């Protein structure tokens, strides 16, 4: 699926999949809500909602689940900086506060979930299905593998269902008018392209060196920029699970139990391999005197006729691949003889997949209409959905079991070190008892903390900067390793004198002067462009090339520029050859509109799709506004010292 998205990122066939990420994390939260607090976590109450407590252990668990979730999504791009920018601490606490509010409001409205509803809900879980039926063994294995009790899991699911009922009650009457749908269609389908010149916010560099008086003035006014923050050194133990994997040999019972508990992950999606020849609808090429409806109908008739003539040639012996290369309006597949490669069920638009379902391998469809035009489709291969056998996945299962057991062993070692320190042993002695090495970091701060052996482990640094002196941290577990640590040394924040940071002050003072100079020059150029409407002349003056965008809609990111709403707001109202200027993401833009394509008439399928999406968006807004109002009038206390 990922390869398909990479290959066809701009193609018509790829559906939006980002919502799956959101649903995945919501599901993760629902599962963990029935699992109780994390053992050995710090005590304390991080917040109260109408007198109902949120323990720190519950917050800590949610925060770490959130980190794990985002690490899975961003892979190697995940970093401590991302945690700050996404404000994951606030996200975690807000999720718990909102949950408490929803449950309290469910109580007030007497919203209940019957045993029958709960049973039906659990029986329909994909992870508990075998041959499209609920399998109790899978259910029991799931509970056991995740170290839950049936009661905890079922209570968590009952709460999730109650909150879902409440949300539906709030959003159930959300309506979308026809005019809203048409306006959204116009916004999404109307497109423009423009020429532009852009330069950075400090493009025009000041030639004058910063004199001593200005340098000292800049330093005095901006001392906070040069402050060295609070720093600490930590003693820590890292236990790497990989060190134990080779010594672990899973038995057959372990292998079978793991396979049964994870059966849902071994499902193979139904896939197709197909080729097509696309004939797009092109109302813009029809007589401009015709109405939009007439132009739409004429373009459909023309595309259908081309598709029928092409199908006739194929049936008479013409080569499908050569015709695709010559005729197809889908450039990403046309150059490959029409091949779309292999893709899972649910990737293509419904009309396309409905045609595939009716075909046998090697057969070619009658012309098929979709929102993109008419297709002549050949099914190359179809692979039905199935569950991989244990024989097929045994090596992967053994590897996963080894990783799991090794991780458990690493956690036990760190837990023993922690328990020894709680009984009076020194940190170094407790580590030595477990044959673990204590290492010491360099000075680190919240802003700059690189410990090569620790890597990107937000849980580690979150603990480090909240520990008291002489306090040993709780065991810290990341996907890569387990840690335990204590503070060795502290150094208070301070502002170095000017001489110590002179070079940095000079660089920043000069950059500030360049930004001021560039801002003034940008205003002059913007005024000149507005009066003369001559972007080419300004580009020549700047000795810069004019850049050109292709057509894009309001819903698109601006190719070569980025997804900047303020630039779109400036560009779309313009008439052809009109100009504008705007600043976005530390760059200045001088813009001239070159062309516009009107939206045309929507198909019923397009209207239905937009209507459904707008209703979802509107429902989300209604629910968010409702819960914000509920939160504003509720008595919520937060202990910021625990965050």
PEDAGI-V272750 format. One line per field, one symbol per residue. ss: DSSP state (@ for helix, = for strand, . for the rest). A space follows every 50 residues. Layout:
ss=???
//
This chain:
ss=.@@@@@@..........@@@@@@@@@@@@@@@@...........=====. .====@@@@@@@@@@@@@@@@@@@@@@..@@@@@@@.@@@@@@@@@@@@@ @@@@@@@@......@@@@@@@@@..@@@==..==.@@@@@@@@@@....@ @@@@@@@@@@@@@@@@@@@@@......@@@@@@@@@@@@.========== ...........@@@@@@@@@@.@@@@==..==========@@@.@@@... .@@@@@@@@@@.@@@@==..==========..@@@......@@@@@@@@@ @@@@@@@@@@@@@@@....@@@@@@@@...@@@@....======.....@ @@@@@@@@.....=...===..===========..==..@@@@@@@@@@@ @@@@@@@@@@@@@@@@@@@@@@....@@@@@@@....===...=...... .......@@@@@@@.......=...==...===========..==..@@@ @@@@@@@@@@@@@@@@@@@@@@@@@@@@@@@@..@@@@@@@@....==.. .==....=...=..@@@@@@@.......======..===========... ...@@@@@@@@@@@@@@@@@@@@@@@@@@@@@...===.@@@.
//
